[in-house]
Amino acid sequence: MGQKMKESIDKRIEIEAATFRRLKSHLAKNTHVQNIDLMELAGFCRNCLARWYQEEAKERDLTLTTDEARELFYGMPHNEWKVKYQI
């Protein structure tokens, strides 16, 4: 693979990672957006993202518990988020 192509792939991965971090941050800050609303409108929610993250980690031989994965998308422990924000 040529250097130009590798740089292009590296940039794409960098941009995708930054976009993903923004999505995580956005969902953590917008606690008024309920998971059921996300599911109805987009077909996925914070729990789906956490599960996908956990599955991808496992594919790379990394161990991540469900609670650890969910905390990444809730910005706090899942049970704490439910008490504070779930309607």
C-alpha positions, 0 to 999 in steps of 0.5 A: 500500500502506498504512503498516500493511501495509508495516510488517507486511511489513517485520516479516515480512521482519525475522523471516524474516531473523532466523530464517534467521540462527539456522538458519545459526548453528545449522548452523555450531555443530552440526558433528556433524550430517552433511549426509547426515543432513540430506538423509535427514531434511529433504531439504536440507543445508548445500550446498543452502542455500548453492546456494539462497543463491547462486541468490537472490544471482544473481537480484539481480545479485550475484556469489557463488562456490560457496565463498563461499556454502558458507562462510556455512553451514559457518562456515568454508571448506568444505574445512576443515570437511570435514577437521575434521568430515566422517565 
